[in-house]
Amino acid sequence: MTGKVSAYRRLLATGVVTLLSSFDLMAAHARQATPASAPKAASIQSELNQPTSFPTYTIMPNDSLDVIYNLEYRLSPSDYVLDVLDEIEINALHHDELSGRYRIRTDGKVTLPYKGSIVVAGLTVDQLIAQLQNDYRDIFRDPEIFVKLTEFGAKVEELKRIVSSDRRGQIFETRVRPDGSISLPVVGDVPAAGRTIEELTALVREAYRPVYKEIGISIILGASPGSVFYILGQVDKPGQYSIAVPITVSQALAMAGVNTTTAGLKNVIVVSMAEPERPVGTVLNLEPIFKGELPDGVDERSVSGDRPLARNDVVFVPKSRISQINQFVDQYITNLVLFNGWQFLIGGRRN
């Protein structure tokens, strides 16, 4: 029996040494991926002066967006330029066949006697008068032609009828489709997913510019299904999480019920899936937060080991060093000995 106990003690010692060696290798690898030394509690204050900046939100399918239009008329130093759906009145002295009211078609043209369709959209009234006098000079002797703008802003009024109004202005509510696009009045589909609010606003302005030269556009995020991330390892509630506001890794672990007894908080692994074809892993030291080692006045969000979670990040909390040693003893020593019905003495106590 003594020989068997000695053999298992040697096995235990060998297993513990093996585990310690493995963890030394893991720690060395982590030190290569992270700064040379984790900040001590006394040095955190001096190293962490800047607040954490959260990643810029990018639009995703099923987001609800409010597109706000500024459709008010404003004074402009330049002359009004004729646009589609405007109505003009032409008066030609002594030539009633040319005189009359004309609605500018959606192709920017009007049809006139003797000349057929001519482009008038994009011209000022004075420019159109000069063009008509020149065009009809071969038919009329010294033509005297006058043009008056009788109706304008028809496209703006049409858009006003489509969108709703509240204290913020004229608003069109839309939702990002599964294909990542939104549908807007007049201009149709605009790709939205993957862009920031600022990028989408600039894109929508450009889409409307050929139609409404002076229109103002702003976009706000009405509602979002939230960002999704995943937590695995030493937490009570592993799995997928969805949040509506940005949070840090430490806050996410608190939500998932991190087991501070068994968790290896010095080597929390975060895999960023910002580029699915090129995932990037980072090792974080969150032990100062969960062990209460922060000096007075330091916000946990400012800890250099912590960082904001981005959409689709995967967080893995490994077991602590002592937890893995205990597991080794339990699996390879205690269970094996009990299974065979052997007993041995440890520290003077019969087991």
C-alpha positions in Angstrom: 0.0 0.0 0.0 2.8 2.3 0.9 4.3 1.9 -2.6 1.0 2.7 -4.2 0.5 5.8 -2.2 4.0 7.0 -3.0 3.4 6.4 -6.6 0.2 8.5 -6.6 1.9 11.2 -4.7 4.6 11.3 -7.4 1.8 11.4 -10.0 0.2 14.3 -8.2 3.4 16.2 -8.0 4.2 15.5 -11.6 0.7 16.7 -12.6 0.9 19.9 -10.6 4.4 20.7 -12.0 3.0 20.0 -15.5 0.1 22.4 -14.9 2.4 25.1 -13.5 4.7 24.8 -16.5 1.7 25.1 -18.9 0.5 28.2 -17.1 4.0 29.7 -17.2 3.9 29.2 -21.0 0.4 30.7 -21.2 1.5 33.7 -19.1 4.6 34.2 -21.3 2.3 34.2 -24.4 -0.1 36.7 -22.8 2.8 39.0 -22.0 3.9 39.0 -25.6 0.3 39.9 -26.7 -0.1 42.6 -24.0 2.1 45.3 -22.5 5.2 44.1 -20.6 3.7 44.4 -17.2 0.1 44.8 -16.0 -0.4 48.1 -14.1 -0.3 47.7 -10.3 -3.1 49.3 -8.2 -0.7 52.1 -7.2 0.2 53.0 -10.8 -3.2 52.8 -12.4 -4.0 56.5 -11.5 -1.0 57.8 -13.3 -1.5 55.7 -16.4 -5.2 56.1 -16.9 -6.2 59.7 -17.4 -8.4 59.4 -20.5 -12.0 58.2 -20.4 -12.9 55.2 -22.5 -14.1 56.1 -26.0 -16.9 53.8 -27.2 -16.8 52.6 -30.8 -18.8 54.6 -33.3 -22.2 53.0 -33.9 -22.8 51.7 -37.4 -26.3 51.1 -38.7 -27.5 47.5 -38.9 -30.6 45.8 -40.4 -33.8 46.3 -38.5 -32.6 49.7 -37.1 -35.4 52.3 -37.1 -34.3 55.7 -38.5 -36.0 59.1 -38.5 -35.1 61.2 -41.6 -35.7 64.9 -40.9 -36.2 67.2 -43.9 -35.8 71.0 -43.8 -38.2 72.0 -46.5 -38.6 75.7 -45.7 -37.9 78.3 -48.3 -34.9 80.5 -47.7 -33.6 83.7 -49.2 -30.8 83.2 -51.7 -28.4 85.7 -53.2 -28.6 83.9 -56.6 -31.5 83.9 -59.0 -34.1 81.2 -58.9 -33.3 78.3 -61.2 -36.3 76.7 -63.0 -37.0 73.1 -61.9 -39.2 70.2 -63.0 -42.9 70.7 -62.3 -42.5 74.5 -62.2 -45.1 76.4 -64.3 -44.0 79.3 -66.4 -46.1 81.8 -68.4 -44.7 83.0 -71.8 -46.0 86.1 -73.5 -44.8 86.9 -77.1 -45.8 90.3 -78.4 -48.1 89.9 -81.5 -47.7 86.1 -81.4 -50.5 84.6 -79.4 -49.7 81.1 -80.7 -46.6 81.1 -78.5 -48.2 82.8 -75.5 -49.5 80.6 -72.7 -48.7 78.7 -69.5 -46.3 75.7 -69.6 -45.6 73.1 -67.0 -42.0 71.9 -67.0 -42.0 68.1 -67.4 -40.1 65.6 -65.4 -37.5 65.5 -68.2 -36.9 69.3 -67.7 -38.5 70.2 -71.0 -41.5 72.1 -72.4 -43.0 71.8 -75.9 -43.3 75.1 -77.8 -44.8 76.0 -81.1 -42.5 75.7 -84.1 -39.6 74.6 -81.9 -40.8 71.4 -80.3 -39.3 70.3 -77.0 -36.6 72.4 -75.4 -34.8 72.1 -72.1 -35.7 74.9 -69.7 -34.9 73.3 -66.3 -31.7 74.6 -64.9 -32.1 78.1 -66.4 -33.0 81.3 -64.7 -35.9 83.3 -66.1 -33.6 85.8 -67.7 -31.6 83.1 -69.3 -34.8 81.5 -70.7 -35.9 84.8 -72.1 -32.6 85.3 -73.9 -32.7 81.8 -75.3 -36.3 82.1 -76.6 -35.6 85.4 -78.3 -32.6 83.9 -80.0 -34.4 80.7 -81.0 -37.4 82.5 -82.5 -35.3 85.1 -84.3 -35.5 83.1 -87.5 -39.3 83.0 -87.4 -40.3 86.3 -85.8 -38.8 89.7 -86.7 -37.3 91.3 -83.5 -39.2 88.9 -81.2 -40.3 90.4 -77.9 -40.8 87.6 -75.4 -41.5 87.7 -71.7 -41.4 84.9 -69.2 -43.1 84.8 -65.8 -42.7 82.2 -63.1 -46.3 81.4 -61.9 -45.8 78.2 -59.8 -42.7 76.8 -58.2 -41.6 74.4 -55.5 -44.0 71.7 -56.6 -41.5 68.9 -55.7 -41.0 70.3 -52.2 -44.8 70.4 -51.7 -45.1 66.9 -53.0 -42.5 65.7 -50.5 -44.3 67.6 -47.7 -47.4 65.6 -48.5 -45.5 62.3 -48.1 -43.7 63.0 -44.9 -45.3 63.7 -41.5 -44.7 66.8 -39.4 -44.0 67.3 -35.8 -42.1 69.9 -33.7 -38.8 68.7 -35.2 -39.9 69.3 -38.7 -40.9 67.1 -41.6 -40.0 63.5 -40.7 -40.0 60.3 -42.6 -39.7 57.1 -40.5 -38.0 54.1 -42.1 -36.5 50.8 -41.1 -33.3 49.2 -42.4 -34.3 46.2 -44.5 -32.5 42.8 -44.2 -30.6 43.7 -47.3 -29.2 46.8 -45.6 -31.0 49.4 -47.6 -33.7 52.0 -46.7 -36.4 53.3 -49.0 -36.9 57.1 -49.2 -39.5 59.3 -50.9 -38.6 60.4 -54.5 -35.0 59.0 -54.5 -35.8 55.4 -53.7 -33.4 52.9 -52.2 -30.2 54.0 -50.3 -27.7 51.6 -48.8 -27.5 52.2 -45.1 -26.2 49.2 -43.1 -22.5 49.4 -42.1 -22.4 53.2 -42.3 -22.4 55.6 -39.4 -25.2 58.1 -39.0 -23.0 60.9 -40.3 -22.0 58.8 -43.4 -25.6 58.0 -44.2 -26.7 61.6 -43.8 -24.1 62.7 -46.3 -25.1 60.0 -48.7 -28.8 60.9 -48.5 -28.1 64.6 -49.0 -26.2 63.7 -52.2 -29.1 61.5 -53.4 -31.6 64.4 -53.0 -29.3 67.1 -54.4 -30.2 66.6 -58.0 -33.8 66.9 -57.1 -33.9 69.4 -54.2 -30.8 71.6 -54.4 -31.5 73.5 -51.2 -32.9 70.7 -49.1 -31.6 70.1 -45.5 -31.3 66.5 -44.3 -30.5 65.1 -40.8 -30.9 61.5 -39.6 -31.3 60.2 -36.1 -31.4 56.7 -34.8 -35.0 56.0 -33.6 -34.5 52.5 -32.2 -32.1 49.7 -32.5 -32.3 46.0 -31.8 -28.9 46.5 -30.1 -25.5 45.0 -30.4 -24.9 41.3 -30.0 -21.9 39.7 -28.2 -21.1 36.3 -26.8 -19.6 35.3 -23.4 -18.0 31.8 -22.8 -16.0 30.2 -20.0 -16.2 30.8 -16.2 -19.5 32.7 -16.0 -22.8 31.5 -14.6 -24.8 32.5 -17.7 -22.7 31.9 -20.8 -24.3 32.6 -24.2 -25.5 35.4 -26.5 -26.3 38.8 -25.2 -28.0 41.8 -26.8 -27.7 45.3 -25.5 -29.1 48.7 -26.6 -26.2 50.8 -25.2 -22.4 50.3 -25.3 -20.8 48.5 -22.3 -17.3 47.4 -21.4 -16.0 43.9 -21.0 -16.1 44.1 -17.2 -19.7 45.2 -17.3 -20.5 42.4 -19.6 -18.9 39.8 -17.3 -20.9 41.3 -14.4 -24.1 40.7 -16.4 -23.1 37.1 -17.2 -22.2 36.4 -13.5 -18.5 35.9 -13.7 -17.2 33.4 -11.2 -14.4 35.3 -9.5 -13.3 32.2 -7.6 -12.5 30.1 -10.6 -12.1 32.7 -13.4 -8.7 33.6 -14.7 -9.3 37.4 -14.7 -5.7 38.2 -15.6 -6.1 36.5 -19.0 -9.6 37.3 -20.3 -9.7 36.9 -24.1 -11.7 39.1 -26.3 -12.0 38.1 -30.0 -13.1 41.0 -32.2 -15.2 40.0 -35.2 -15.2 43.5 -36.8 -13.8 41.7 -39.9 -15.3 38.2 -39.8 -12.6 36.9 -42.2 -9.8 38.3 -39.9 -10.8 37.9 -36.2 -8.4 39.6 -33.8 -7.8 38.4 -30.2 -6.8 40.5 -27.2 -5.8 39.4 -23.7 -7.1 41.7 -20.9 -6.2 41.9 -17.3 -9.5 42.6 -15.4 -8.4 41.4 -12.0 -7.9 44.9 -10.5 -11.6 45.6 -11.2 -13.1 42.4 -9.8 -10.6 42.1 -6.9 -11.3 45.7 -5.7 -7.8 46.9 -6.3 -8.7 50.2 -7.9 -7.4 53.3 -6.1 -9.8 55.9 -4.9 -11.3 58.1 -7.6 -10.5 55.8 -10.5 -13.6 54.8 -12.7 -13.5 51.1 -13.7 -14.3 52.2 -17.3 -10.9 53.9 -17.3 -8.8 50.9 -16.5 -6.4 50.1 -19.3 -7.2 46.4 -19.2 -10.9 47.1 -19.8 -12.3 48.2 -23.1 -15.7 48.7 -24.8 -17.4 45.7 -26.4 -18.1 46.0 -30.1 -20.8 44.2 -32.1 -20.2 40.4 -32.4 -17.3 40.3 -30.0 -16.6 37.0 -28.3 -15.4 37.0 -24.7 -13.8 33.9 -23.2 -13.0 33.7 -19.5 -10.5 30.9 -18.8 -10.1 29.1 -15.5 -7.7 30.5 -13.0 -4.4 28.8 -12.3 -5.4 27.4 -8.9 -8.8 26.3 -10.3 -7.1 24.2 -13.0 -4.8 22.6 -10.4 -7.8 21.8 -8.3 -9.5 20.3 -11.3 -6.4 18.2 -12.1 -6.3 16.8 -8.6 -10.1 16.1 -8.6 -10.1 14.4 -12.0 -6.8 12.5 -12.0 -6.1 11.8 -8.3 -9.2 11.9 -6.1 -11.6 10.3 -8.5 -9.1 7.7 -9.6 -8.3 6.7 -6.0 -11.9 6.6 -4.9 -12.8 4.5 -7.9 -10.2 1.9 -7.0 -11.1 2.0 -3.3 -7.6 3.1 -2.1 -6.8 5.3 0.8 -3.8 7.4 1.6 -2.6 9.9 4.2 -2.2 13.6 3.4 -1.1 15.9 6.2 -1.7 13.3 8.9 -5.4 12.9 7.8 -6.8 9.6 6.4 -8.4 10.1 2.9 
